[in-house]
Amino acid sequence: MAASPWDAMNFILYSDVNDSSISQSLGRPEYSYYFVLKAYRPLFESLGPVHVVSSAAEVDPLYRQLQQAGQDCLFISFAPPHKTPTDLQCPMVCVVAWEFDTIPAEHWDNDPRQDWSRTLARLGRVITLSTHTAEAIRRTLGDDFPVLVLPTPLWERFADIRQQYPGTPVNAGATLQIKGCILDSRTMGLSADGLIAPIIEQPPVEIVEPVPEPEPEPAPQPAPPLTLRRRLFITRHYLVMWYRETARDLVPDAVRPWLARLRTRPALPVEPPVCEAPVAEEPAISAAPVQDEHPQAAFPDTSETVEITVDGVIYVSVFNPDDGRKNWHHLITAFCWALRDVQDATLVLKMTQNDLSTYYVELMTLLSQLSPFACRVVVMHGYLQDEQFARLYGAASYYVNASRCEGLCLPLMEFMSCARPVIAPNHTAMRDYIDERVAFVVKSSQEPTIWPEDARILYRTLRHRPDWGSLKSAYENSYAMAKNRTDAWQVMADAASERMQAYCSFAPVQQRLALFFKQDAVRDAVPVVAETGAASC
C-alpha cells in the first residue's frame, strides 16, 4: 500500500486571479493561469497537502510555520517568470504557459526580471504546459535543463457532459444562457450602408419642353463633394483597418491598457443590435429626435441573464478579442465567406473579455462589411457559470481555433474532451494533440513577431500565420461532413475524446508530476472533480 499523501510534501499554490476576482478579470493576461491552477490542484492534492494563497506575501509565513512543524514545503507559482516573486525563502517552481519559439533572454527598461532565462536558471527547474514551451526554454537554457511538460488533466472532468450531451453533427436545437448580453447577426439589422453614410443625390430637375422631342439622356449629375466630417470618418475607418491588420499585434501588452484609456467611444457603424434580454416598453415620443450622421454606440445592457436558441451545424470558439494571437477576424470572415449561403450554420463566439466597449464597434463593423450572409453569428458576452458552459459544450458540432500561437488552449482541449471534432492548426502547443484524425487541420507558416511584454517592439521570436484559404476550406469540408457523412463525423468525435484521454487524463499526468518531484504516485488516489469552465490560454 502506498504511503498516505498527507505524509508527503506540502504545496502552496498561487495565481494572481482567484475565485473572488475571476468574473471581473476576463481578458487579463493572467486570466488563463487561474484555470490552469484549478485543473492542477487535484494533481497536487493527490501528492500532498495543498494550500491556496491569495497573495504572494502569505507564502513565507506559511512556509516558516510548516517548517517549524517539521514539514517540507514547495511554492508553485502560476505566473509568467517576470511576474513570479524571486525573493522568497520558500523553495519554488514556476508554471509557464508560452507560445513563441524563444523565451526572453535579455532585459529592457532597466528591469532584469524581463530576462526569463535568468529567473528560470535561478529557480533551477520549471513546469510547462506543452512540448513547444519546453523546447523554447531548452533552446536558451540547454537540453539538460529540468523541464516538466504537464498538460492539465481535463478528460475525467467532462465525463458527465459526455453522458448528458452526446455529440451530434446537426443540432436540433439548444438553448444557451449567460449573464451578460447576446449579439445575434440575425437581429442586428446589419448593413454595409451603415459603415459610411451614403451620398444623397439631388433629385433631377424636371424640364418641360414646348415641343416633346427625343433628347439624349443628360450626363449624370456629379455627387456633391465630401464634407470634412465624412472625409475624417472614411480616413479613420481605413486607419483602423490598417492598425488591425498590420500594427495591432506589435503593441506590447503593457501598452494596451494605456491605449484603451485614451480611446474615445467611436461612431457606431450600424443600428444598435437587439439584445436578447427582455426590453421594457418605451413611452411614445411626439417628435422624432434629429439623428446624427453617425450616432454614438449604444451598448446593450449586460446586467441581465439572457438566452438564445441555436440549431443546425454549430461552430463554437472561446477567446479574448483583445488578444491579437487569436486571429478572430479571419475566424469570422472565413466562416461567413465559406457558408454565406447556408441557413443552418451558426458560429457561436464566447468572449472572455469583461469590457464590451473594447471590441463592440470593431465586431459590428466587421459583420457589416460581410453582410448580407445567410449563416448566423452569435456573440456571447459575460461570465458563464458551470451549468451554462455545459450547455455550450453540448450545443457544439465543432470547436474552431484559428490562432497564430498557443501556450496550451484549454477551450480546445475541453471541447475535444466532450467528444467534439475541431478545426485548428497543428502548430505550437496544439502540435501535441492535433492531427487529421481529430481535426480539419488549418495550414500555417511562420512569421517574425515580438515578445508580448517587450516595450521596444523588436522582432526576437516567431509565431504562425494561419492560411485563410485553408481555414475557409475547413469550414466547407466540416459542414459537408456534418450534413452528409455523419458516420465520419462520429469517428472524428470519438477520436477527439480518445486523444484527450491519452493526453490529459488524470493518472498519466499525475505520474509525470510525481516523478518530477521524485515522489511515489499514490496508486489509489481518486481525482477531485474541479469546476468546469474554459479559458483562452
N, C-alpha and C positions, 0 to 999 in steps of 0.2 A: 504494500500500500504506500502510495507516495506521501511525503510529508505534507502537513497542512500548509496552505499558502499563508496562513497567519503567522507562521514561524519564519517567514522569508522577509525580503526587502520591503520597506515602506516606499510608496511612490507619491510624490507631491506633484499634482498636475495644475497647470495654469495656462489660461488663454485670456487675452485682453477683453474678449467678448464672452459674456456668461449668460445664464438663464434669464436674469432680470433685465439684461440690456439687448438681447438678441433682436426683439421686434423693432427696436429703434436703431439697429446697427446694419440694416440692409444696405448693401452697397459699399460698406467699408472694406478696405483691403484685408483686414483681419477677420472678416465675417466667416470665411470658409474654415479657418482654424478651429472655430467653435464646434463645427460639426465633426471635424477630424477628432477632436478631444472626446466628444461624446461617443464616437464609434470605437475609439481605442480604449475607453475606460473599462469595459468588461474584460479586455485582454489583461490589463494591469491588475484588475481585481482578482483574476484567476491566479496571479503570481504573488500577490501580497496586499497588505492594507493600502488603500488609496485615500488620499486627502486632496480635495479640490479646493484651491485657494482663490480668492477674488482679487488679490494684489500680490505682486512680487515681494512687497515688504513683509508679507506674512511667512515667507519661506524660511529664512534663517532662524527666527524664534521657534518655529515648529521643528526645525532640524535639531536645534540645541536641546529641545525638550525630549525628542526621541532618542538623541544620543545619551542623555542622562539616564534614560530608561534602558539603555543597552541595546537599542535597535538601530539597524542600518537604515539609511535613507537616501533617496535619489530624486532630484528635481527634474521633471520633464517639462520643458518649455515649448508650448505650441505657438511659435512665433518665428519670423524670419531672423537670421543671425544679427542683423543690425538693430533689431528691437529686443534682443534677448539680453537680460541682465548678466553681466560677466563679473560682478564684484561680490558675488555671494560666497559664503563659506560652504554651503551645501554642494556636494558633487551634483553635476547636472548633465543632461543630454538634450540637445535641441532637435525638434521635429521640423523638417523643412519641406515645404512644397515649392517646387521651382520648375519653370517650363522652358528655360532657354538653354543653349548648348554650352555656355560658360557661366561661372559664378563671378561676382565682382571680386577682383584680385588687386584692386587699387582703391585709394580713397580720394575724396574730394571735399571741398568746403571745410578743410581742416578737421574732418571728422573721421578718425581711424576706424570707427565702428562700421563704416560703409565697406570696408575691406573684409568680406566674408571669409577669405582664406585665413586671415589672422585669427578671427574668432573661432572658427571651426578647428584650426590647428591647436589652439589653446585648450579647447574642450576635449579634443582627442578622439572623438567619435561622433556619429550623427545618425539619426533615423530619417530616411526619406520615404516618399510615397510611391516612387516609381523607379524603374531601372534607368530611365532617361536622366533623372536628377542625380542618381548615384554616379553615372558616367560623367556628368558635368563636373561634379565635385572631384572625382579622381583625376580628371584632366589637369586640375590645378594642384591637388594635394598628393597625387601619386596613386598607383594602382593598389598599394597595400594599405591605404588609409581605411580604417574600420567604418564601413557604411552598411547599415541595415536597410534593405528595401522591404517595407512593411505596408502593403495595401490595407486599407481599412476593412475590417471584417463586416461585410454587409449582408451576405446571402441569407443567413438564417433569419435576419430581421424582417424579411419580406415573405416569410412562409404564409402568414395569414392573408396577405394581399394576393399571393399566387393562388390561394384556395378561394378567396372571396371574389376575385376578379380574374377569372380565366381569360386569357387573351383572345381577341377576335380581330380579324383583319378589317372588317367593316362593322363599325359600332352602330347598333340600332338606336341608340340614344342614351346620353349620360348627362346628368346634372352636376355642374361644377359650382362651387360656392367659395366665397372669400370675403373677409372683412377688408373692404377697400373699394376698388372700382373695377369694372369690367368694360373694356372698349371693344366694340363689335363692328367690324368693317361694314356689315350689312345694315347698320342703323346710324352710321356716321354722316351720311349724305356726302360721301367722298366725290370730289370733282376736281379735275385738273384746272378748271377755270378759276377755282379759288386760290390757286397759287399766286397768280399775278392778275390784278384787276383787268378785265378785258377793255379794249378801246371801244368806246361807244361812238359809232359813226353818226354824223349828222344825217337826218333824213333828206333824201333828194328833193329839190325844189321842183314843184310841178309847173311846167311851162305850157301855156295854152297857145297854140299856133292858129292864126286865122284860117289857113288852108292846111288841113291834115295831109301831110305827105310823109312817106317813109324817110326817116332820118337815120344816119348811122348812130350807133349807140355811143353816148358820151363816154369819154375816158373816166375811169373810176376816180372818185374824189380821194385825194391823199388823206391819210389818217392824221388827226390832229397831233401836234408834237407832244412828246413825252414831257410830263411835268417833272420838276426836280424831285418831288417826292417819289414818283414812280421810278425814276432813274435810280434813286438811292435804294429803293426796295429791291429792284432787279439786281443791282450790284451786290447788295447784301446776300441775296439768295445764292448767287454763284460763288461768293466768298465762302459761305457756309458749306457748299458742296465741295469746294477745293479743300477747305480745312478738314472736312470729314474724311475725304478720300486720301489726302496727302500728308497732312501735318498732325492730325489728332493723336495718332499713336506715338508720336515723338515727344509729346508733352509729358514730362515726368509726373509720377503720381503725386509728388509733394507739391507740384504747382497747380494741379487741377482744382483743389478746393479754393485757392485764391482766385482763379479764373471764374469759378462758379459764383463767388461773391460779387464779382464785377458785372456778371451777366444781368442785363435787364430783361424784363419779360418781353419776348419777341411777339411779332404780329402773328395772328392765327391764320393759317393758310386755308382752312375750310371751316364750315359751320361746326360749332361745338357738338361732340358726339352725344348720343343718348346713352347715359349711364344706366345700368341695369337695376339701379336702386329705385324704390318707389318714389314717385315725384308728386309733390303736393300741387293741388290745383291753384293756379295763379289768378289774381283778380284781373278783370278786363281792363285794358288800357284804352283810354279815349282817343289818343292820338299816338301814332307810331313815332318813336324817337328817331332822330336823324342818325343814320348809320355811318360810321366812319368807313373809309375805303378799305381799311384793313383793321378790323376791331381787335382788341387785345384778347389773348387767350383766356377763355373762361374754363378753368379746370373743374372737372367733375368732383363731386363730393366723395370723400374716401373714408367717411366715418361709419357707414352703414355696412351690414352684411348683405351681400348681393349674390345672385346666382344666374346661371345661364345654361341652356341645354344645347349640346353639340352632338352631331352624329356623322356617319359616313366614315371615310378614311381619315383618321385624326393623327396629326403630327404634333408632337409636343417638344418644346425646348425651354430650359430654365437657365437664365443668365442675368448678369448685371449689365444694363445697356450703356453704362458709363465705362465699362471695361473694353478698351479697344481691341483686346485679344479675341473677343467673342465673334467679331465679324458678322454682326447681326443684320446689317444692311443686305449683305449677299444672301443670308439665310432667308430673308423675306422676299427679296427680288427674284431669286431663283424659284421659290415656291410659286409666287404669283405668275411668273412667266411660264413655268412648266405646266401649271394646272389652271390657267386663267379661264378656260372654257368649261371647267368641271364644277358642277354644283355641289357635289358631295365630298369635297376635300377641304379640310379645316386645319389651319395651323394655330395652335394654342401656345402663346408665349407667356410664361410666368416670369415676371421681372423681379429680381432680387435687388431692388433699389427703393429706398424709403421716400425719396423726393421725386414726385411725379413731374415737377417742372423741369428737371434736368434732361428729360428725353421726350416729353409730350409733343411739343411742336415739331421736333425732328421726325418723330414717328408719323404724325399726321401728314407732314409734307411728303415723306417717302410713300405712304399709301396713296396720297392724292396723285403723285406722279405716276403711279402704277395703274390707277383706275382708268376705265372700268375693268373689273375682273369678276368672274362668276364664283371662284373659290372664296373661302372665308378666312379672315384673320381675326383672332380673338386674343386680346391682351389682358392679362390678369395682374392688377397692381395691388399689392398689400401683402400681409403675412398669412400664410396658410398654416392652420393647426393640423395635427396628425390625421384626423379623420378627413379633412378637406384635401390633404395631399394624397391620401389613399384613393379618393375619387379621381384625382388627376392621373395617378398611376394606372388605375383601372380603365380610364377612358382611352388611353393611347393605343393607336395601332403601331406607331413608330416613335422613337425618340430621335431628334436631329441635333447634331453638333457640326458647326462649320468653323471652329476656332482656328486661330493661327498658331496657338501653342497651348498646352495644358500641363498643369502640375499633377493632376490626377483625374479630375472631372467626376465628382461624386454623383451629380444627377444622372449622367450617362450610365454609370455603374448601377445606380439604384433602379433605373428603368429596365436595364438588362437583367437584374436580379428578379424583376417582376415578370420575366419571360417576354420581353418586348424586343423585336428586332430594331436595328438602328441605322441611321445614315450618319457617317462620321469619317474623318480622315484617320489614318493609322500612324500619325507622327507623334513625337514627344511621348508623354505618359501613355497615350492611347495605344501606342505600339505594343504595350504589354498584353492587351486583351482584345484588340480589334483586328479582324481579318474578314475574308469573304464569306466565311461560314456564318458569321453573326451579323454582318453589316453590308450595306451598299457602300463600299469604300470610296471616299472622295479623294481624287488625286490632288497632290500638292507639290510645291517646290520651295526651296529655301530662299530667304532674302535677309539682308542685314537689318538690324534694329538696335535699340538701346536697352540698357538695363532700366527697368521702370523707375528706380529711385535716383538715377543719375541726372542731376540738375544740369550737367554740362551738355547733355544731349549728344553724346559721342557714340558712334557705332562701335560696339565692342562684342556683339554676340549675334546669333542668328535665330530666326523664327521661320514659320512656314506660311506660304501663300496658297490657300486652297483654290483649286481651279473652279471658276464659276460654272463653266460648261459641264464639268463633271458633276457638280452639285445639282444642276438642273436635270441632268440625265438620271441621277439617283432618285430625284422626286418622281420623274416619269416612270422609271422602271419599278420603283416600290409601289406606286399607285396601281400599275398594271398587275403586279403580283397580288396585291390585296384584293383586287376585283376579280381576277381571272385564274389565279393559281393559289388557292387557299391552302392546299397541301404543302406547297413550297414555303408559304408564309409560316405555317406551323412548324416546319422543320427548322427554319431560321430562328423562330421564337424559342424552341426547345434548346437549340444550340447556344443561344444567348444565356439562358439560365444555367446550362451545364458549364459554360465558360466561367461564369461568376462563381459557381460552386467550387470549381477547381482553383480559381484565382484568389477569391477573398472569403471563403468560408472560415469559420472560427478556428477549427483545430490546426490546420497547417500554419495559419498566421500566428497563432499562439505559440506553436513550437518554434517558429523563427525567432520570436521575441525572447523566449526562454533561453534559447541557445546563445543569443546575442549577449544576454546578461549572465551567461554561464550558470543558469538555474535549471533544475529539472521541471519540465512541464507537469502540471497537475492533470493526471490522466482522466480523473473522474469529474473535472470541473465542468459545470454547466454554464454556458454563456448567458449573461444577463441581457434581456431584450431591451435595447435602447429605444428611445423615441425615434420615429422616422422623421424625415424632413430633408429636403435637398439643398445643396449649396452649389455656387459656381466656383468650384475650386480649380 
